[in-house]
């Protein structure tokens, strides 16, 4: 049996496929904008064909979550989770939001909203 997790990690004792096989040998995500603050959410898709590691990540994204939160929740190294999330994004199982450090304000929309609230 090939062991793909950390030595002594009990939940990985039954793993037959190392994580590097699941990510196709990738060491970095292809999406260079993907960072630990990137927010992702599960997209409506048939998840029955996913490997357990991928399913675990998609399940953790029922509500918006950052890549760092996902890594902590599934107890996997951040670098591996970034690659797994990137693959899930490419395959349409996850959708990405704007990274937390970016703010995209639509000033005209906000002014219209404010004007409407002031009229109430």
Biopython code that builds the backbone (N, CA, C, O; Angstrom):
import numpy as np
from Bio.PDB.StructureBuilder import StructureBuilder

atoms = [
    (1, "UNK", "N", (0.850, -1.183, 0.000)),
    (1, "UNK", "CA", (0.000, 0.000, 0.000)),
    (1, "UNK", "C", (0.887, 1.234, 0.000)),
    (1, "UNK", "O", (1.839, 1.320, 0.776)),
    (2, "UNK", "N", (0.581, 2.179, -0.861)),
    (2, "UNK", "CA", (1.325, 3.429, -0.922)),
    (2, "UNK", "C", (0.656, 4.413, 0.006)),
    (2, "UNK", "O", (-0.565, 4.563, -0.017)),
    (3, "UNK", "N", (1.444, 5.085, 0.823)),
    (3, "UNK", "CA", (0.921, 6.035, 1.799)),
    (3, "UNK", "C", (1.144, 7.442, 1.277)),
    (3, "UNK", "O", (2.283, 7.820, 1.003)),
    (4, "UNK", "N", (0.053, 8.251, 1.129)),
    (4, "UNK", "CA", (0.170, 9.578, 0.538)),
    (4, "UNK", "C", (0.078, 10.714, 1.523)),
    (4, "UNK", "O", (0.246, 11.863, 1.115)),
    (5, "UNK", "N", (-0.177, 10.473, 2.792)),
    (5, "UNK", "CA", (-0.345, 11.547, 3.765)),
    (5, "UNK", "C", (0.889, 11.709, 4.620)),
    (5, "UNK", "O", (1.976, 11.231, 4.293)),
    (6, "UNK", "N", (0.687, 12.390, 5.714)),
    (6, "UNK", "CA", (1.773, 12.582, 6.668)),
    (6, "UNK", "C", (1.958, 11.308, 7.481)),
    (6, "UNK", "O", (0.984, 10.625, 7.797)),
    (7, "UNK", "N", (3.200, 10.987, 7.821)),
    (7, "UNK", "CA", (3.431, 9.799, 8.641)),
    (7, "UNK", "C", (2.650, 9.884, 9.943)),
    (7, "UNK", "O", (2.699, 10.897, 10.642)),
    (8, "UNK", "N", (1.932, 8.818, 10.263)),
    (8, "UNK", "CA", (1.171, 8.790, 11.504)),
    (8, "UNK", "C", (-0.224, 9.366, 11.386)),
    (8, "UNK", "O", (-0.980, 9.311, 12.356)),
    (9, "UNK", "N", (-0.596, 9.909, 10.256)),
    (9, "UNK", "CA", (-1.920, 10.475, 10.055)),
    (9, "UNK", "C", (-2.902, 9.327, 9.883)),
    (9, "UNK", "O", (-2.921, 8.676, 8.838)),
    (10, "UNK", "N", (-3.717, 9.074, 10.899)),
    (10, "UNK", "CA", (-4.571, 7.890, 10.916)),
    (10, "UNK", "C", (-5.600, 7.880, 9.800)),
    (10, "UNK", "O", (-5.932, 6.809, 9.292)),
    (11, "UNK", "N", (-6.119, 9.045, 9.398)),
    (11, "UNK", "CA", (-7.155, 9.028, 8.372)),
    (11, "UNK", "C", (-6.609, 8.654, 7.008)),
    (11, "UNK", "O", (-7.389, 8.324, 6.115)),
    (12, "UNK", "N", (-5.307, 8.693, 6.812)),
    (12, "UNK", "CA", (-4.711, 8.329, 5.539)),
    (12, "UNK", "C", (-4.251, 6.881, 5.489)),
    (12, "UNK", "O", (-3.695, 6.458, 4.475)),
    (13, "UNK", "N", (-4.461, 6.109, 6.544)),
    (13, "UNK", "CA", (-3.955, 4.741, 6.589)),
    (13, "UNK", "C", (-4.526, 3.870, 5.474)),
    (13, "UNK", "O", (-3.850, 2.953, 5.008)),
    (14, "UNK", "N", (-5.765, 4.140, 5.033)),
    (14, "UNK", "CA", (-6.372, 3.328, 3.999)),
    (14, "UNK", "C", (-6.167, 3.868, 2.591)),
    (14, "UNK", "O", (-6.681, 3.290, 1.633)),
    (15, "UNK", "N", (-5.431, 4.958, 2.444)),
    (15, "UNK", "CA", (-5.243, 5.588, 1.139)),
    (15, "UNK", "C", (-4.416, 4.689, 0.232)),
    (15, "UNK", "O", (-3.338, 4.228, 0.608)),
    (16, "UNK", "N", (-4.934, 4.446, -0.967)),
    (16, "UNK", "CA", (-4.201, 3.657, -1.931)),
    (16, "UNK", "C", (-3.529, 4.529, -2.989)),
    (16, "UNK", "O", (-2.582, 4.092, -3.642)),
    (17, "UNK", "N", (-4.018, 5.774, -3.164)),
    (17, "UNK", "CA", (-3.500, 6.669, -4.184)),
    (17, "UNK", "C", (-2.847, 7.878, -3.510)),
    (17, "UNK", "O", (-3.516, 8.593, -2.764)),
    (18, "UNK", "N", (-1.566, 8.120, -3.752)),
    (18, "UNK", "CA", (-0.928, 9.299, -3.164)),
    (18, "UNK", "C", (-1.526, 10.568, -3.754)),
    (18, "UNK", "O", (-2.021, 10.564, -4.881)),
    (19, "UNK", "N", (-1.478, 11.648, -2.989)),
    (19, "UNK", "CA", (-2.072, 12.909, -3.450)),
    (19, "UNK", "C", (-1.447, 13.414, -4.743)),
    (19, "UNK", "O", (-2.151, 14.019, -5.551)),
    (20, "UNK", "N", (-0.159, 13.193, -4.974)),
    (20, "UNK", "CA", (0.446, 13.709, -6.200)),
    (20, "UNK", "C", (-0.128, 13.038, -7.445)),
    (20, "UNK", "O", (-0.064, 13.607, -8.535)),
    (21, "UNK", "N", (-0.681, 11.850, -7.298)),
    (21, "UNK", "CA", (-1.353, 11.198, -8.423)),
    (21, "UNK", "C", (-2.679, 11.914, -8.703)),
    (21, "UNK", "O", (-3.040, 12.129, -9.860)),
    (22, "UNK", "N", (-3.396, 12.277, -7.645)),
    (22, "UNK", "CA", (-4.683, 12.962, -7.806)),
    (22, "UNK", "C", (-4.544, 14.314, -8.484)),
    (22, "UNK", "O", (-5.458, 14.754, -9.182)),
    (23, "UNK", "N", (-3.419, 14.973, -8.290)),
    (23, "UNK", "CA", (-3.220, 16.299, -8.890)),
    (23, "UNK", "C", (-2.448, 16.204, -10.193)),
    (23, "UNK", "O", (-2.039, 17.227, -10.741)),
    (24, "UNK", "N", (-2.244, 15.010, -10.693)),
    (24, "UNK", "CA", (-1.562, 14.833, -11.973)),
    (24, "UNK", "C", (-0.116, 15.284, -11.950)),
    (24, "UNK", "O", (0.425, 15.679, -12.983)),
    (25, "UNK", "N", (0.518, 15.232, -10.793)),
    (25, "UNK", "CA", (1.912, 15.627, -10.677)),
    (25, "UNK", "C", (2.121, 17.129, -10.577)),
    (25, "UNK", "O", (3.261, 17.589, -10.514)),
    (26, "UNK", "N", (1.055, 17.888, -10.560)),
    (26, "UNK", "CA", (1.197, 19.349, -10.452)),
    (26, "UNK", "C", (1.789, 19.736, -9.110)),
    (26, "UNK", "O", (1.526, 19.099, -8.090)),
    (27, "UNK", "N", (2.587, 20.781, -9.127)),
    (27, "UNK", "CA", (3.129, 21.308, -7.881)),
    (27, "UNK", "C", (2.588, 22.700, -7.578)),
    (27, "UNK", "O", (2.719, 23.193, -6.457)),
    (28, "UNK", "N", (1.982, 23.332, -8.578)),
    (28, "UNK", "CA", (1.414, 24.677, -8.415)),
    (28, "UNK", "C", (0.097, 24.758, -9.179)),
    (28, "UNK", "O", (-0.103, 24.061, -10.174)),
    (29, "UNK", "N", (-0.803, 25.624, -8.696)),
    (29, "UNK", "CA", (-2.035, 25.822, -9.465)),
    (29, "UNK", "C", (-1.732, 26.577, -10.761)),
    (29, "UNK", "O", (-0.822, 27.404, -10.805)),
    (30, "UNK", "N", (-2.489, 26.292, -11.800)),
    (30, "UNK", "CA", (-2.325, 27.009, -13.063)),
    (30, "UNK", "C", (-2.861, 28.419, -12.963)),
    (30, "UNK", "O", (-2.350, 29.331, -13.613)),
    (31, "UNK", "N", (-3.890, 28.602, -12.149)),
    (31, "UNK", "CA", (-4.476, 29.922, -11.930)),
    (31, "UNK", "C", (-3.560, 30.693, -10.982)),
    (31, "UNK", "O", (-3.538, 30.423, -9.781)),
    (32, "UNK", "N", (-2.809, 31.649, -11.516)),
    (32, "UNK", "CA", (-1.832, 32.373, -10.702)),
    (32, "UNK", "C", (-2.486, 33.354, -9.727)),
    (32, "UNK", "O", (-1.828, 33.844, -8.810)),
    (33, "UNK", "N", (-3.783, 33.643, -9.918)),
    (33, "UNK", "CA", (-4.485, 34.536, -8.991)),
    (33, "UNK", "C", (-4.978, 33.812, -7.748)),
    (33, "UNK", "O", (-5.439, 34.449, -6.801)),
    (34, "UNK", "N", (-4.888, 32.514, -7.741)),
    (34, "UNK", "CA", (-5.363, 31.716, -6.617)),
    (34, "UNK", "C", (-4.397, 31.860, -5.449)),
    (34, "UNK", "O", (-3.231, 31.476, -5.540)),
    (35, "UNK", "N", (-4.896, 32.418, -4.356)),
    (35, "UNK", "CA", (-4.063, 32.539, -3.158)),
    (35, "UNK", "C", (-4.847, 32.065, -1.943)),
    (35, "UNK", "O", (-5.980, 31.605, -2.080)),
    (36, "UNK", "N", (-4.265, 32.170, -0.769)),
    (36, "UNK", "CA", (-4.912, 31.616, 0.410)),
    (36, "UNK", "C", (-6.161, 32.377, 0.818)),
    (36, "UNK", "O", (-6.966, 31.853, 1.588)),
    (37, "UNK", "N", (-6.351, 33.612, 0.321)),
    (37, "UNK", "CA", (-7.547, 34.390, 0.648)),
    (37, "UNK", "C", (-8.640, 34.285, -0.409)),
    (37, "UNK", "O", (-9.726, 34.835, -0.222)),
    (38, "UNK", "N", (-8.380, 33.596, -1.507)),
    (38, "UNK", "CA", (-9.368, 33.462, -2.567)),
    (38, "UNK", "C", (-10.606, 32.745, -2.038)),
    (38, "UNK", "O", (-10.506, 31.693, -1.406)),
    (39, "UNK", "N", (-11.761, 33.322, -2.300)),
    (39, "UNK", "CA", (-13.032, 32.761, -1.853)),
    (39, "UNK", "C", (-13.617, 31.865, -2.938)),
    (39, "UNK", "O", (-13.699, 32.268, -4.098)),
    (40, "UNK", "N", (-14.020, 30.663, -2.571)),
    (40, "UNK", "CA", (-14.634, 29.731, -3.517)),
    (40, "UNK", "C", (-15.925, 29.178, -2.923)),
    (40, "UNK", "O", (-16.120, 29.166, -1.708)),
    (41, "UNK", "N", (-16.795, 28.724, -3.814)),
    (41, "UNK", "CA", (-18.064, 28.130, -3.398)),
    (41, "UNK", "C", (-18.369, 26.977, -4.340)),
    (41, "UNK", "O", (-17.973, 26.996, -5.506)),
    (42, "UNK", "N", (-19.075, 25.975, -3.833)),
    (42, "UNK", "CA", (-19.435, 24.811, -4.643)),
    (42, "UNK", "C", (-20.430, 25.221, -5.722)),
    (42, "UNK", "O", (-21.378, 25.962, -5.464)),
    (43, "UNK", "N", (-20.199, 24.734, -6.916)),
    (43, "UNK", "CA", (-21.107, 24.974, -8.038)),
    (43, "UNK", "C", (-22.047, 23.769, -8.153)),
    (43, "UNK", "O", (-21.686, 22.663, -7.749)),
    (44, "UNK", "N", (-23.241, 23.975, -8.698)),
    (44, "UNK", "CA", (-24.135, 22.826, -8.875)),
    (44, "UNK", "C", (-23.580, 21.885, -9.939)),
    (44, "UNK", "O", (-23.517, 22.238, -11.117)),
    (45, "UNK", "N", (-23.187, 20.709, -9.526)),
    (45, "UNK", "CA", (-22.607, 19.724, -10.447)),
    (45, "UNK", "C", (-22.747, 18.332, -9.828)),
    (45, "UNK", "O", (-22.909, 18.197, -8.615)),
    (46, "UNK", "N", (-22.684, 17.318, -10.656)),
    (46, "UNK", "CA", (-22.749, 15.932, -10.197)),
    (46, "UNK", "C", (-21.402, 15.559, -9.585)),
    (46, "UNK", "O", (-20.397, 15.444, -10.286)),
    (47, "UNK", "N", (-21.400, 15.373, -8.271)),
    (47, "UNK", "CA", (-20.149, 15.094, -7.570)),
    (47, "UNK", "C", (-19.938, 13.610, -7.324)),
    (47, "UNK", "O", (-18.986, 13.239, -6.638)),
    (48, "UNK", "N", (-20.779, 12.764, -7.851)),
    (48, "UNK", "CA", (-20.670, 11.328, -7.572)),
    (48, "UNK", "C", (-19.425, 10.704, -8.187)),
    (48, "UNK", "O", (-19.006, 9.627, -7.760)),
    (49, "UNK", "N", (-18.824, 11.353, -9.179)),
    (49, "UNK", "CA", (-17.652, 10.781, -9.846)),
    (49, "UNK", "C", (-16.338, 11.253, -9.227)),
    (49, "UNK", "O", (-15.266, 10.818, -9.648)),
    (50, "UNK", "N", (-16.412, 12.133, -8.237)),
    (50, "UNK", "CA", (-15.202, 12.689, -7.640)),
    (50, "UNK", "C", (-14.522, 11.715, -6.687)),
    (50, "UNK", "O", (-15.173, 10.920, -6.009)),
    (51, "UNK", "N", (-13.197, 11.797, -6.653)),
    (51, "UNK", "CA", (-12.424, 11.060, -5.654)),
    (51, "UNK", "C", (-12.768, 11.637, -4.277)),
    (51, "UNK", "O", (-13.183, 12.793, -4.192)),
    (52, "UNK", "N", (-12.609, 10.867, -3.202)),
    (52, "UNK", "CA", (-12.984, 11.345, -1.862)),
    (52, "UNK", "C", (-12.314, 12.662, -1.460)),
    (52, "UNK", "O", (-12.936, 13.492, -0.796)),
    (53, "UNK", "N", (-11.061, 12.860, -1.852)),
    (53, "UNK", "CA", (-10.366, 14.101, -1.489)),
    (53, "UNK", "C", (-11.015, 15.309, -2.147)),
    (53, "UNK", "O", (-11.152, 16.362, -1.523)),
    (54, "UNK", "N", (-11.413, 15.161, -3.398)),
    (54, "UNK", "CA", (-12.088, 16.241, -4.105)),
    (54, "UNK", "C", (-13.482, 16.472, -3.520)),
    (54, "UNK", "O", (-13.893, 17.617, -3.333)),
    (55, "UNK", "N", (-14.196, 15.409, -3.237)),
    (55, "UNK", "CA", (-15.536, 15.504, -2.664)),
    (55, "UNK", "C", (-15.490, 16.225, -1.319)),
    (55, "UNK", "O", (-16.368, 17.030, -1.009)),
    (56, "UNK", "N", (-14.479, 15.936, -0.537)),
    (56, "UNK", "CA", (-14.325, 16.565, 0.770)),
    (56, "UNK", "C", (-14.151, 18.075, 0.620)),
    (56, "UNK", "O", (-14.703, 18.845, 1.406)),
    (57, "UNK", "N", (-13.396, 18.495, -0.375)),
    (57, "UNK", "CA", (-13.189, 19.931, -0.606)),
    (57, "UNK", "C", (-14.476, 20.586, -1.083)),
    (57, "UNK", "O", (-14.838, 21.656, -0.593)),
    (58, "UNK", "N", (-15.173, 19.968, -2.025)),
    (58, "UNK", "CA", (-16.425, 20.543, -2.529)),
    (58, "UNK", "C", (-17.448, 20.635, -1.395)),
    (58, "UNK", "O", (-18.165, 21.631, -1.292)),
    (59, "UNK", "N", (-17.523, 19.624, -0.558)),
    (59, "UNK", "CA", (-18.447, 19.645, 0.577)),
    (59, "UNK", "C", (-18.119, 20.764, 1.550)),
    (59, "UNK", "O", (-19.016, 21.325, 2.178)),
    (60, "UNK", "N", (-16.844, 21.091, 1.678)),
    (60, "UNK", "CA", (-16.427, 22.179, 2.569)),
    (60, "UNK", "C", (-16.767, 23.549, 1.992)),
    (60, "UNK", "O", (-16.653, 24.562, 2.681)),
    (61, "UNK", "N", (-17.185, 23.579, 0.727)),
    (61, "UNK", "CA", (-17.455, 24.849, 0.046)),
    (61, "UNK", "C", (-18.944, 25.076, -0.190)),
    (61, "UNK", "O", (-19.316, 25.810, -1.106)),
    (62, "UNK", "N", (-19.794, 24.464, 0.614)),
    (62, "UNK", "CA", (-21.226, 24.700, 0.470)),
    (62, "UNK", "C", (-21.505, 26.192, 0.644)),
    (62, "UNK", "O", (-22.320, 26.764, -0.080)),
    (63, "UNK", "N", (-20.836, 26.809, 1.591)),
    (63, "UNK", "CA", (-20.856, 28.261, 1.765)),
    (63, "UNK", "C", (-19.491, 28.790, 1.332)),
    (63, "UNK", "O", (-18.515, 28.041, 1.293)),
    (64, "UNK", "N", (-19.426, 30.077, 1.008)),
    (64, "UNK", "CA", (-18.154, 30.669, 0.596)),
    (64, "UNK", "C", (-17.081, 30.373, 1.636)),
    (64, "UNK", "O", (-17.320, 30.495, 2.837)),
    (65, "UNK", "N", (-15.904, 29.985, 1.171)),
    (65, "UNK", "CA", (-14.773, 29.698, 2.056)),
    (65, "UNK", "C", (-13.485, 30.074, 1.347)),
    (65, "UNK", "O", (-13.386, 29.978, 0.124)),
    (66, "UNK", "N", (-12.507, 30.500, 2.117)),
    (66, "UNK", "CA", (-11.205, 30.804, 1.537)),
    (66, "UNK", "C", (-10.415, 29.514, 1.378)),
    (66, "UNK", "O", (-10.720, 28.508, 2.018)),
    (67, "UNK", "N", (-9.411, 29.549, 0.532)),
    (67, "UNK", "CA", (-8.562, 28.375, 0.325)),
    (67, "UNK", "C", (-7.898, 27.973, 1.640)),
    (67, "UNK", "O", (-7.747, 26.783, 1.917)),
    (68, "UNK", "N", (-7.501, 28.950, 2.449)),
    (68, "UNK", "CA", (-6.880, 28.650, 3.741)),
    (68, "UNK", "C", (-7.868, 27.943, 4.674)),
    (68, "UNK", "O", (-7.495, 27.001, 5.374)),
    (69, "UNK", "N", (-9.130, 28.396, 4.685)),
    (69, "UNK", "CA", (-10.149, 27.746, 5.519)),
    (69, "UNK", "C", (-10.400, 26.315, 5.065)),
    (69, "UNK", "O", (-10.587, 25.418, 5.887)),
    (70, "UNK", "N", (-10.404, 26.111, 3.771)),
    (70, "UNK", "CA", (-10.619, 24.768, 3.236)),
    (70, "UNK", "C", (-9.480, 23.849, 3.672)),
    (70, "UNK", "O", (-9.719, 22.732, 4.131)),
    (71, "UNK", "N", (-8.244, 24.320, 3.529)),
    (71, "UNK", "CA", (-7.078, 23.513, 3.909)),
    (71, "UNK", "C", (-7.149, 23.123, 5.382)),
    (71, "UNK", "O", (-6.854, 21.984, 5.745)),
    (72, "UNK", "N", (-7.541, 24.071, 6.223)),
    (72, "UNK", "CA", (-7.654, 23.769, 7.650)),
    (72, "UNK", "C", (-8.788, 22.789, 7.907)),
    (72, "UNK", "O", (-8.659, 21.886, 8.734)),
    (73, "UNK", "N", (-9.898, 22.967, 7.201)),
    (73, "UNK", "CA", (-11.058, 22.105, 7.399)),
    (73, "UNK", "C", (-10.834, 20.670, 6.960)),
    (73, "UNK", "O", (-11.322, 19.741, 7.602)),
    (74, "UNK", "N", (-10.103, 20.480, 5.876)),
    (74, "UNK", "CA", (-9.861, 19.121, 5.384)),
    (74, "UNK", "C", (-8.540, 18.546, 5.894)),
    (74, "UNK", "O", (-8.186, 17.409, 5.584)),
    (75, "UNK", "N", (-7.829, 19.334, 6.668)),
    (75, "UNK", "CA", (-6.574, 18.909, 7.293)),
    (75, "UNK", "C", (-5.555, 18.406, 6.278)),
    (75, "UNK", "O", (-5.005, 17.312, 6.406)),
    (76, "UNK", "N", (-5.322, 19.233, 5.270)),
    (76, "UNK", "CA", (-4.329, 18.937, 4.228)),
    (76, "UNK", "C", (-3.407, 20.139, 4.097)),
    (76, "UNK", "O", (-3.796, 21.251, 4.453)),
    (77, "UNK", "N", (-2.198, 19.942, 3.594)),
    (77, "UNK", "CA", (-1.277, 21.059, 3.395)),
    (77, "UNK", "C", (-1.856, 22.082, 2.410)),
    (77, "UNK", "O", (-2.484, 21.711, 1.418)),
    (78, "UNK", "N", (-1.641, 23.355, 2.690)),
    (78, "UNK", "CA", (-2.180, 24.435, 1.872)),
    (78, "UNK", "C", (-1.746, 24.322, 0.416)),
    (78, "UNK", "O", (-2.553, 24.554, -0.485)),
    (79, "UNK", "N", (-0.496, 23.971, 0.173)),
    (79, "UNK", "CA", (-0.013, 23.879, -1.213)),
    (79, "UNK", "C", (-0.765, 22.806, -1.994)),
    (79, "UNK", "O", (-1.053, 22.997, -3.176)),
    (80, "UNK", "N", (-1.084, 21.695, -1.365)),
    (80, "UNK", "CA", (-1.826, 20.621, -2.024)),
    (80, "UNK", "C", (-3.272, 21.055, -2.257)),
    (80, "UNK", "O", (-3.830, 20.808, -3.326)),
    (81, "UNK", "N", (-3.875, 21.696, -1.268)),
    (81, "UNK", "CA", (-5.262, 22.135, -1.395)),
    (81, "UNK", "C", (-5.395, 23.180, -2.490)),
    (81, "UNK", "O", (-6.395, 23.187, -3.208)),
    (82, "UNK", "N", (-4.417, 24.060, -2.637)),
    (82, "UNK", "CA", (-4.476, 25.056, -3.717)),
    (82, "UNK", "C", (-4.529, 24.378, -5.077)),
    (82, "UNK", "O", (-5.267, 24.819, -5.958)),
    (83, "UNK", "N", (-3.765, 23.325, -5.260)),
    (83, "UNK", "CA", (-3.770, 22.608, -6.531)),
    (83, "UNK", "C", (-5.098, 21.869, -6.711)),
    (83, "UNK", "O", (-5.664, 21.885, -7.804)),
    (84, "UNK", "N", (-5.601, 21.225, -5.657)),
    (84, "UNK", "CA", (-6.877, 20.520, -5.737)),
    (84, "UNK", "C", (-8.019, 21.485, -6.050)),
    (84, "UNK", "O", (-8.885, 21.179, -6.869)),
    (85, "UNK", "N", (-8.022, 22.650, -5.399)),
    (85, "UNK", "CA", (-9.039, 23.675, -5.664)),
    (85, "UNK", "C", (-8.931, 24.165, -7.105)),
    (85, "UNK", "O", (-9.946, 24.362, -7.773)),
    (86, "UNK", "N", (-7.712, 24.360, -7.582)),
    (86, "UNK", "CA", (-7.515, 24.809, -8.958)),
    (86, "UNK", "C", (-8.106, 23.794, -9.949)),
    (86, "UNK", "O", (-8.753, 24.182, -10.922)),
    (87, "UNK", "N", (-7.887, 22.524, -9.705)),
    (87, "UNK", "CA", (-8.432, 21.479, -10.575)),
    (87, "UNK", "C", (-9.961, 21.487, -10.530)),
    (87, "UNK", "O", (-10.618, 21.357, -11.563)),
    (88, "UNK", "N", (-10.524, 21.641, -9.328)),
    (88, "UNK", "CA", (-11.974, 21.691, -9.195)),
    (88, "UNK", "C", (-12.566, 22.921, -9.878)),
    (88, "UNK", "O", (-13.671, 22.862, -10.416)),
    (89, "UNK", "N", (-11.839, 24.025, -9.857)),
    (89, "UNK", "CA", (-12.280, 25.229, -10.571)),
    (89, "UNK", "C", (-12.289, 24.981, -12.075)),
    (89, "UNK", "O", (-13.240, 25.347, -12.766)),
    (90, "UNK", "N", (-11.229, 24.360, -12.575)),
    (90, "UNK", "CA", (-11.134, 24.068, -14.009)),
    (90, "UNK", "C", (-12.248, 23.139, -14.469)),
    (90, "UNK", "O", (-12.744, 23.268, -15.589)),
    (91, "UNK", "N", (-12.642, 22.208, -13.612)),
    (91, "UNK", "CA", (-13.657, 21.227, -13.980)),
    (91, "UNK", "C", (-15.083, 21.697, -13.699)),
    (91, "UNK", "O", (-16.043, 20.990, -14.007)),
    (92, "UNK", "N", (-15.225, 22.894, -13.114)),
    (92, "UNK", "CA", (-16.548, 23.467, -12.890)),
    (92, "UNK", "C", (-17.246, 23.039, -11.619)),
    (92, "UNK", "O", (-18.437, 23.303, -11.458)),
    (93, "UNK", "N", (-16.539, 22.383, -10.708)),
    (93, "UNK", "CA", (-17.144, 21.980, -9.443)),
    (93, "UNK", "C", (-17.145, 23.112, -8.422)),
    (93, "UNK", "O", (-17.938, 23.093, -7.480)),
    (94, "UNK", "N", (-16.271, 24.090, -8.597)),
    (94, "UNK", "CA", (-16.198, 25.253, -7.717)),
    (94, "UNK", "C", (-16.273, 26.526, -8.553)),
    (94, "UNK", "O", (-15.916, 26.541, -9.731)),
    (95, "UNK", "N", (-16.742, 27.580, -7.918)),
    (95, "UNK", "CA", (-16.736, 28.910, -8.533)),
    (95, "UNK", "C", (-15.908, 29.809, -7.629)),
    (95, "UNK", "O", (-15.894, 29.635, -6.410)),
    (96, "UNK", "N", (-15.225, 30.762, -8.225)),
    (96, "UNK", "CA", (-14.323, 31.620, -7.468)),
    (96, "UNK", "C", (-14.918, 33.009, -7.308)),
    (96, "UNK", "O", (-15.605, 33.513, -8.197)),
    (97, "UNK", "N", (-14.644, 33.623, -6.158)),
    (97, "UNK", "CA", (-15.009, 35.005, -5.908)),
    (97, "UNK", "C", (-13.764, 35.852, -5.980)),
    (97, "UNK", "O", (-12.689, 35.354, -6.312)),
    (98, "UNK", "N", (-13.895, 37.116, -5.676)),
    (98, "UNK", "CA", (-12.740, 38.008, -5.692)),
    (98, "UNK", "C", (-11.897, 37.768, -4.441)),
    (98, "UNK", "O", (-12.446, 37.570, -3.357)),
    (99, "UNK", "N", (-10.571, 37.784, -4.577)),
    (99, "UNK", "CA", (-9.734, 37.677, -3.381)),
    (99, "UNK", "C", (-10.074, 38.785, -2.387)),
    (99, "UNK", "O", (-10.472, 39.879, -2.786)),
    (100, "UNK", "N", (-9.921, 38.505, -1.115)),
    (100, "UNK", "CA", (-10.337, 39.424, -0.058)),
    (100, "UNK", "C", (-9.642, 40.779, -0.147)),
    (100, "UNK", "O", (-10.220, 41.790, 0.249)),
    (101, "UNK", "N", (-8.419, 40.818, -0.657)),
    (101, "UNK", "CA", (-7.710, 42.095, -0.684)),
    (101, "UNK", "C", (-8.151, 43.010, -1.823)),
    (101, "UNK", "O", (-7.779, 44.183, -1.852)),
    (102, "UNK", "N", (-8.940, 42.487, -2.759)),
    (102, "UNK", "CA", (-9.446, 43.299, -3.865)),
    (102, "UNK", "C", (-10.836, 43.807, -3.547)),
    (102, "UNK", "O", (-11.659, 43.074, -2.998)),
    (103, "UNK", "N", (-11.104, 45.063, -3.890)),
    (103, "UNK", "CA", (-12.453, 45.591, -3.762)),
    (103, "UNK", "C", (-12.881, 46.112, -5.122)),
    (103, "UNK", "O", (-12.205, 46.947, -5.722)),
    (104, "UNK", "N", (-13.989, 45.620, -5.591)),
    (104, "UNK", "CA", (-14.536, 46.038, -6.870)),
    (104, "UNK", "C", (-15.831, 46.787, -6.599)),
    (104, "UNK", "O", (-16.892, 46.181, -6.441)),
    (105, "UNK", "N", (-15.734, 48.116, -6.547)),
    (105, "UNK", "CA", (-16.902, 48.928, -6.267)),
    (105, "UNK", "C", (-17.501, 49.440, -7.562)),
    (105, "UNK", "O", (-16.784, 49.886, -8.458)),
    (106, "UNK", "N", (-18.799, 49.373, -7.652)),
    (106, "UNK", "CA", (-19.526, 49.932, -8.777)),
    (106, "UNK", "C", (-20.166, 51.210, -8.258)),
    (106, "UNK", "O", (-21.298, 51.196, -7.775)),
    (107, "UNK", "N", (-19.438, 52.308, -8.360)),
    (107, "UNK", "CA", (-19.882, 53.573, -7.773)),
    (107, "UNK", "C", (-21.251, 54.020, -8.288)),
    (107, "UNK", "O", (-22.093, 54.406, -7.477)),
    (108, "UNK", "N", (-21.512, 53.986, -9.600)),
    (108, "UNK", "CA", (-22.844, 54.411, -10.055)),
    (108, "UNK", "C", (-23.978, 53.572, -9.450)),
    (108, "UNK", "O", (-25.031, 54.110, -9.107)),
    (109, "UNK", "N", (-23.768, 52.278, -9.320)),
    (109, "UNK", "CA", (-24.783, 51.423, -8.718)),
    (109, "UNK", "C", (-24.991, 51.787, -7.252)),
    (109, "UNK", "O", (-26.128, 51.842, -6.781)),
    (110, "UNK", "N", (-23.904, 52.035, -6.530)),
    (110, "UNK", "CA", (-24.018, 52.409, -5.118)),
    (110, "UNK", "C", (-24.714, 53.756, -4.953)),
    (110, "UNK", "O", (-25.497, 53.932, -4.019)),
    (111, "UNK", "N", (-24.441, 54.715, -5.850)),
    (111, "UNK", "CA", (-25.102, 56.022, -5.779)),
    (111, "UNK", "C", (-26.598, 55.899, -6.066)),
    (111, "UNK", "O", (-27.411, 56.569, -5.430)),
    (112, "UNK", "N", (-26.956, 55.049, -7.016)),
    (112, "UNK", "CA", (-28.370, 54.813, -7.326)),
    (112, "UNK", "C", (-29.070, 54.170, -6.132)),
    (112, "UNK", "O", (-30.187, 54.552, -5.785)),
    (113, "UNK", "N", (-28.427, 53.215, -5.517)),
    (113, "UNK", "CA", (-28.973, 52.561, -4.340)),
    (113, "UNK", "C", (-29.158, 53.548, -3.203)),
    (113, "UNK", "O", (-30.195, 53.538, -2.539)),
    (114, "UNK", "N", (-28.174, 54.397, -2.968)),
    (114, "UNK", "CA", (-28.249, 55.405, -1.909)),
    (114, "UNK", "C", (-29.382, 56.387, -2.176)),
    (114, "UNK", "O", (-30.131, 56.734, -1.264)),
    (115, "UNK", "N", (-29.510, 56.834, -3.417)),
    (115, "UNK", "CA", (-30.570, 57.771, -3.778)),
    (115, "UNK", "C", (-31.944, 57.129, -3.533)),
    (115, "UNK", "O", (-32.857, 57.783, -3.030)),
    (116, "UNK", "N", (-32.081, 55.856, -3.889)),
    (116, "UNK", "CA", (-33.340, 55.150, -3.658)),
    (116, "UNK", "C", (-33.650, 55.018, -2.180)),
    (116, "UNK", "O", (-34.806, 55.160, -1.782)),
    (117, "UNK", "N", (-32.656, 54.753, -1.363)),
    (117, "UNK", "CA", (-32.860, 54.639, 0.081)),
    (117, "UNK", "C", (-33.218, 55.982, 0.691)),
    (117, "UNK", "O", (-34.034, 56.042, 1.611)),
    (118, "UNK", "N", (-32.625, 57.056, 0.196)),
    (118, "UNK", "CA", (-32.917, 58.390, 0.708)),
    (118, "UNK", "C", (-34.349, 58.822, 0.392)),
    (118, "UNK", "O", (-34.949, 59.594, 1.140)),
    (119, "UNK", "N", (-34.895, 58.320, -0.722)),
    (119, "UNK", "CA", (-36.265, 58.660, -1.088)),
    (119, "UNK", "C", (-37.291, 57.971, -0.200)),
    (119, "UNK", "O", (-38.439, 58.410, -0.132)),
    (120, "UNK", "N", (-36.898, 56.906, 0.478)),
    (120, "UNK", "CA", (-37.849, 56.173, 1.323)),
    (120, "UNK", "C", (-38.279, 56.971, 2.499)),
    (120, "UNK", "O", (-39.077, 56.498, 3.308)),
]
sb = StructureBuilder()
sb.init_structure("model")
sb.init_model(0)
sb.init_chain("A")
sb.init_seg("    ")
for serial, (resi, resn, name, xyz) in enumerate(atoms, 1):
    if name == "N":
        sb.init_residue(resn, " ", resi, " ")
    sb.init_atom(name, np.array(xyz, "f"), 0.0, 1.0, " ", f" {name:<3s}", serial, name[0])
structure = sb.get_structure()
